[in-house]
Amino acid sequence: MSFTEAQINRYARHILLEEVGGKGQEKLLDSRVLVVGAGGLGSPVLLYLAAAGVGTLGIVDDDVVDLSNLQRQIVHSTDAIGTPKVESAKKTLAGINPEVTVVPLQQRLGPDNALDLISDYDIIADGTDNFATRFLVNDACYFAGKTLVSAAILRFDAQVYTFKPFEEDADGGHGPCYRCLFPEPPPEGQIPTCAEAGVLGALCGMAGSLQATEVLKELLGIGDSLSGALIVCEGLGTTFRKITIKRDPGCPLCGDDTTITDLSVHKE
């Protein structure tokens, strides 16, 4: 494709990067990313992907904007209170980059629609705040063969990871999925939610920005993939750790003897 003068100006700092250039920016403009959750993590992911020129952004969220969201969910504004989050986010993203096509999906991701929604996109960014949806997204991405870039936050701590368990390496093996780390959701009530324990708002921006960076790297095929590793940030100590994680042969989803063969496990 040939860029317009406005596009050259808008994406100049990307085009100047040897690892991106005009071909890379063209690739971004042709890319499709589905962001699950337009909350604390989804907000910075959406803002930076739109600014970067990712051509199509799908947003799945069935919630409406609440006053308590605004401390961290920066894609929404005070005058959006009471409106669907997907519509609020779409309006904000249009103001940042009107070239991006935003697909608002005001629905809850569930076992009956997950594969259909995910199949339309190149990469999935998970910014959900509950284990049930997090496991569902992981399983659906595995069955659909889609790269998943996920993050989690609570209080002053954050984690970021990329999962590509369907992709073979040079030795014929593959990386881990989310279930290789956590085989099943913890018992209900064992781990508090952000609504129960709180979260530092700015930490959401940091984790979401890291998440957006990993999405862009995967779309462009540059740098070292975070697949097979986990970034752990401890906000109060300002420390970052990168921990190697390996495939679990006993994983019920991607292991040697799989017991999860479809999404029906999420209907129980």
Secondary structure, DSSP 4 states (H G I P E B T S, - for coil): ----HHHHHHTHHHHTSTTTHHHHHHHHHT-EEEEE--STTHHHHHHHHHHHT-SEEEEE---B--GGGTTT-TT--GGGTTSBHHHHHHHHHHHH-TTSEEEEE-S---TTTHHHHHTT-SEEEE--SSHHHHHHHHHHHHHHT-EEEEEEEEBTEEEEEEE-TTSB-TTS-B---HHHH-SSPPPTTSS--HHHH-B-HHHHHHHHHHHHHHHHHHHHT-S---BTEEEEEEGGGTEEEEEE----TT-TTTSSS----SGGGGG-
